[in-house]
Amino acid sequence: MTEEVTPFDIVPDSERRGLIGALPRGWRPFASLMRLDRPIGAWLLFWPCAWSVALAGLGARGAALILWFGLGAFAMRSAGCVFNDIVDRDLDRQVERTRLRPLASGRVSLKGAWALLIGLCLIGLAVVLQLRVTAALVALGSIGLVAAYPYMKRITWWPQAWLGLVFSWGALVGWPAVTGAMELAPLLLWGGGIFWVIGYDTIYALQDKEDDALVGVKSSALALGKHVRAGVAVCYLLALAFWAAALWRVRPDGLGLAALLPMALHLLWQVAALRVEDGADALAKFRSNRFAGLLMALACLVVGTA
């Protein structure tokens, strides 16, 4: 007689080792739903916040704001992953890379996912309450964009552009959190962030091209086809142009442009070394943007505090 296999027996390897594997068994699907084993998304959401705070000169609360934004980035990226999985649970069952996600595999109930999402959003709200009024209002203004994002891959070949609006939004929040007002510099920083996100998320989407084509999911990687490398290069060049303008706005001399050079070299390496048909390499290049974000933060710090 064959022993019945339940959804709880069908788990990805990531739940059997590392941080998630060390948790009690009942917690592991929820930790996986939050992508606790893959913090890269939280880093990528955090960096534009840090850039903006640094470019604004840090101010009296700079260190505290950085910590609050770190907590907010973790909570809201986790919340975004939960909401995305709620919306995509049927699609996820059809894609090899995502079929074992907790909701798609039935290891977390829909009710449990919604409860987790609400809890994470409350943490995000607690962070927003630490900000000046202007910054708090700007932060809340992203809610509609965040809620719409999971549907974009069904509507447009460029869901990465929508993700760029969302994941760079912190650049609009950090500056008024320090100064209490909105200016052109953070808008330019945000514009650069949008193209940065389109570039790196196009690289990320290379992993799923075949499955996405089969299930009818749209992506910039599919839209660009053989021109992915050129498309990413254009996005990164536009990002650098916007960032150069932002730094020049704060300090109109060569120091700002020189501070951007390490970031420019890193992005050039990503494009030049990218192996388009190698999913593992695409993932590695995508993850390297955690370091790229640090390079940009240092550039903003040099210019903002000089």
C-alpha positions in Angstrom: 0.0 0.0 0.0 1.4 3.4 -1.0 1.7 6.0 1.7 -0.3 9.1 0.9 1.8 12.2 0.2 0.4 15.5 1.6 1.4 19.0 0.5 3.5 19.3 3.7 5.7 16.5 2.4 6.4 18.3 -0.9 8.7 21.1 0.1 11.6 22.8 -1.7 15.2 22.1 -0.6 15.4 25.7 0.8 13.0 24.7 3.6 15.3 21.8 4.7 18.4 23.8 5.4 19.7 27.2 6.4 17.7 29.8 8.2 14.3 28.4 7.2 15.3 24.9 8.0 16.2 25.9 11.5 12.7 27.1 12.2 9.9 25.0 13.6 8.3 23.0 10.8 4.9 24.8 11.0 6.7 28.2 10.5 8.7 27.2 7.5 6.0 27.6 4.8 5.3 31.1 6.1 9.0 32.0 6.1 9.3 30.7 2.6 6.2 32.8 1.6 8.1 35.8 2.8 11.3 34.7 0.9 13.2 34.8 4.2 15.9 32.8 2.6 16.3 35.3 -0.2 16.9 38.7 1.2 18.1 40.2 -2.1 14.6 41.8 -2.7 14.7 43.6 0.7 18.1 45.0 -0.1 17.0 46.2 -3.5 13.9 47.9 -2.0 16.1 49.4 0.8 18.9 50.9 -1.3 16.9 53.8 -2.9 15.7 54.9 0.5 19.3 54.9 1.7 20.5 56.8 -1.4 17.9 59.5 -0.8 18.7 59.9 2.9 22.5 60.1 2.1 22.1 62.5 -0.7 20.0 64.8 1.5 23.0 65.0 3.9 21.7 62.5 6.5 20.4 65.2 8.9 20.1 64.8 12.6 18.2 61.5 12.4 20.1 60.0 9.5 21.2 56.8 11.3 17.8 56.2 12.8 16.1 56.7 9.4 18.4 54.2 7.8 17.5 51.6 10.4 13.7 52.3 10.1 13.9 52.1 6.3 15.8 48.8 6.7 12.9 47.4 8.8 10.3 48.9 6.4 12.1 47.4 3.3 12.1 44.0 4.9 8.5 44.1 6.0 7.1 45.5 2.7 9.2 43.3 0.4 7.9 40.4 2.4 4.4 41.7 2.2 4.8 42.2 -1.6 6.0 38.6 -2.0 2.9 37.3 0.0 0.5 39.4 -2.1 2.2 38.4 -5.3 1.9 34.7 -4.4 -1.8 35.2 -3.5 -2.5 36.7 -6.9 -0.3 34.3 -8.8 -1.0 31.1 -7.0 -2.6 29.5 -10.1 0.1 30.6 -12.5 2.8 29.5 -10.0 1.5 25.9 -10.2 2.3 25.9 -14.0 5.9 27.2 -13.7 8.7 24.8 -12.7 10.6 27.3 -10.6 7.5 28.4 -8.6 5.3 25.3 -8.4 6.5 24.5 -4.9 5.8 27.9 -3.4 3.7 27.6 -0.3 0.4 28.8 -1.7 0.8 27.0 -5.1 1.6 23.7 -3.3 -1.1 24.1 -0.7 1.2 24.2 2.3 -0.2 27.6 3.3 -3.9 28.4 3.2 -5.3 31.5 1.5 -6.6 32.7 4.9 -3.2 32.2 6.5 -1.5 34.1 3.7 -3.8 37.1 4.2 -3.2 37.1 7.9 0.5 37.2 7.3 0.1 40.0 4.8 -1.9 42.1 7.2 0.7 41.6 10.0 3.5 42.7 7.7 1.6 45.7 6.5 1.1 46.8 10.1 4.9 46.7 10.6 5.2 48.9 7.5 2.7 51.3 8.9 4.7 51.5 12.2 7.7 52.6 10.1 5.7 55.2 8.2 4.6 56.7 11.5 8.2 57.5 12.3 8.5 59.8 9.3 7.8 63.5 8.7 4.4 64.2 7.3 5.5 64.8 3.8 7.6 61.7 3.7 4.7 59.6 5.2 2.3 60.9 2.6 4.7 60.1 -0.2 5.3 56.6 1.2 1.5 55.9 1.4 1.2 57.1 -2.2 2.9 53.9 -3.4 0.1 51.6 -2.2 -1.8 51.7 -5.5 1.3 50.9 -7.5 2.2 48.0 -5.2 -1.3 46.5 -5.4 -1.4 46.7 -9.2 2.1 45.2 -9.8 1.2 41.5 -9.8 -1.3 42.0 -12.6 1.1 43.8 -14.9 2.6 40.6 -16.3 -0.8 39.8 -17.7 -1.3 43.3 -19.3 2.1 44.5 -20.6 5.3 43.1 -22.0 7.1 45.5 -19.6 6.0 44.6 -16.0 9.6 45.4 -15.1 8.8 49.1 -15.8 6.0 49.0 -13.2 8.3 47.2 -10.8 10.8 50.1 -11.3 8.2 52.6 -10.2 7.6 50.6 -7.0 11.0 49.4 -6.1 12.6 52.9 -6.5 9.8 54.7 -4.6 12.0 54.9 -1.5 14.1 57.5 -3.3 11.1 59.8 -3.1 10.6 59.1 0.6 14.1 59.4 2.0 14.8 63.0 1.0 11.6 64.5 2.6 12.2 62.2 5.6 15.4 64.3 6.2 14.4 67.7 4.9 10.6 67.8 5.2 10.2 68.8 1.6 10.3 67.4 -1.9 12.9 68.7 -4.4 14.1 67.8 -7.9 17.1 65.8 -6.7 15.1 62.9 -5.3 12.9 62.9 -8.4 16.0 62.4 -10.6 17.2 59.7 -8.2 13.9 58.0 -8.6 14.1 58.2 -12.3 17.5 56.6 -12.4 16.2 53.9 -10.0 13.4 53.0 -12.4 15.7 52.3 -15.2 18.1 50.4 -12.9 15.2 48.1 -11.8 14.1 47.6 -15.4 17.7 46.5 -16.2 18.3 44.1 -13.4 14.8 42.6 -13.4 15.1 42.0 -17.1 18.2 40.0 -16.3 16.2 38.1 -13.6 13.5 37.3 -16.0 15.9 35.5 -18.3 15.5 32.5 -15.9 11.9 32.0 -16.8 11.7 32.9 -20.5 10.6 29.4 -21.6 8.0 28.9 -18.8 6.7 32.4 -19.2 6.1 31.9 -22.9 4.3 28.6 -22.3 1.9 30.0 -19.7 1.4 33.4 -21.4 3.2 35.6 -18.9 4.8 38.7 -20.4 8.2 40.1 -19.5 10.8 42.5 -20.9 13.2 39.6 -21.4 10.7 38.1 -23.9 9.9 41.4 -25.4 13.6 42.2 -26.1 14.3 38.7 -27.5 17.9 38.6 -28.9 18.4 42.2 -27.9 18.4 41.7 -24.1 22.0 42.7 -23.6 21.5 45.9 -25.6 18.2 46.7 -23.8 19.8 46.2 -20.4 22.7 48.4 -21.4 20.4 51.2 -22.5 18.5 51.0 -19.2 21.7 51.2 -17.2 22.9 54.2 -19.3 19.7 56.0 -18.6 19.9 55.2 -14.9 23.4 56.6 -14.8 22.3 59.8 -16.6 19.5 60.4 -14.2 21.8 59.7 -11.2 24.5 62.0 -12.5 21.9 64.8 -12.8 20.7 64.1 -9.2 24.2 64.3 -7.9 25.0 67.4 -9.9 21.9 69.1 -8.6 23.2 68.7 -5.0 26.9 69.4 -5.8 27.5 70.9 -9.3 31.2 69.9 -9.7 33.2 66.9 -10.9 33.2 65.3 -7.5 29.6 64.1 -8.0 30.3 62.5 -11.3 33.5 60.9 -10.1 31.7 59.4 -7.1 29.4 57.6 -9.6 32.2 56.0 -11.5 32.4 52.7 -9.4 28.7 52.2 -9.9 29.1 52.8 -13.6 31.9 50.3 -13.9 29.9 47.6 -12.0 26.9 48.0 -14.3 29.2 47.8 -17.3 30.6 44.6 -16.0 27.1 43.2 -15.5 26.2 43.9 -19.2 29.6 42.7 -20.6 29.8 39.5 -18.6 26.1 38.5 -18.8 25.6 35.0 -20.3 22.1 35.5 -21.7 21.2 31.8 -22.1 22.6 30.7 -18.7 19.9 31.0 -16.0 22.4 30.5 -13.2 24.5 33.4 -14.5 21.5 35.6 -14.9 20.6 35.0 -11.2 24.1 35.7 -10.1 24.2 39.0 -12.1 20.8 40.0 -10.7 22.0 39.3 -7.1 25.1 41.4 -7.7 22.9 44.5 -7.6 22.9 44.3 -3.9 26.6 45.4 -4.1 25.7 47.9 -6.8 23.2 49.5 -4.5 25.9 49.9 -1.9 28.2 51.6 -4.4 25.4 54.1 -5.3 24.8 54.7 -1.6 28.5 55.6 -1.1 28.3 58.0 -4.0 25.3 59.7 -2.5 27.0 59.8 0.9 30.1 61.4 -0.6 28.1 64.1 -2.4 25.5 64.7 0.2 27.8 65.1 3.1 30.8 66.8 1.3 
